[in-house]
Amino acid sequence: MSDTSQKPGETPASAPTSRANVTKKGGGDPAGRGRTSIADGVVEKIAGLAARDVLGVHAMGSGLSRTFGAVRDRVPGGSTKSVSRGVKAEVGEVQTALDLEIVVEYGVSIADTARAVRENVIAAVERMTGLEVVEVNIAVSDVKLPDEEDEEPESRLQ
């Protein structure tokens, strides 16, 4: 016969020893106490940076928005270059949808570039926010030709 008696202060070998059974003040997992909300602008910045990282993307936004942005960037005390230009996000509790407007370099495959942008944006937004990206719509508004000047030259203001 085996001895199943316990001495005071001992725990049986089959007793769970994890801290999951310990009840803390306030009850439940601390990570589950409260809500996290993510602003549309946060998702737009993440998506804008991720889209710009893709080879073949020259710029973001329509010609008009890039022109206004270039003027705004040159105003002393104005905002820094907008990384969310050309990006619109709709953020819900657990999901987000994105619309991007891009300018591609001449000679690149637009379909391949759009696919790479979509993959990079989805990966970055889902990794950083935990939101599910349900769609990324991409509108190609222009093609940057090799002999065209950039619409956003470096600022000459000192």
C-alpha angles and dihedrals in degrees: 000000000000123000110244097171119120129214117226112276095022123115122217115255091242095052114110112248100188122119091235089090093055112101113219128203111278091027128254136027113335090221089062095054106101141357134279118209124189120206121232089241092059092055090044092055093048091048093045093053092045092050093049090054091066117100109244097034107116100176144340128243136024122300092259095051091046090051093050090044092052091052092046091049091056096053110104109248090014124132122286119255107304110244090188095058108129094019128105121181132189108199124194132175096284106357140055137192125203137202117196130188114200141178114216130206115254112260100029122114105257092204092051092044092050091048091050091047091050093049094046094047094047092048094048097045095045093046095048101037106025088228120135110242105219097182143358112199115195125199117189103211100176148359119233107225118211094242097046120106117237113259089219107054119179113280114262093197113115 
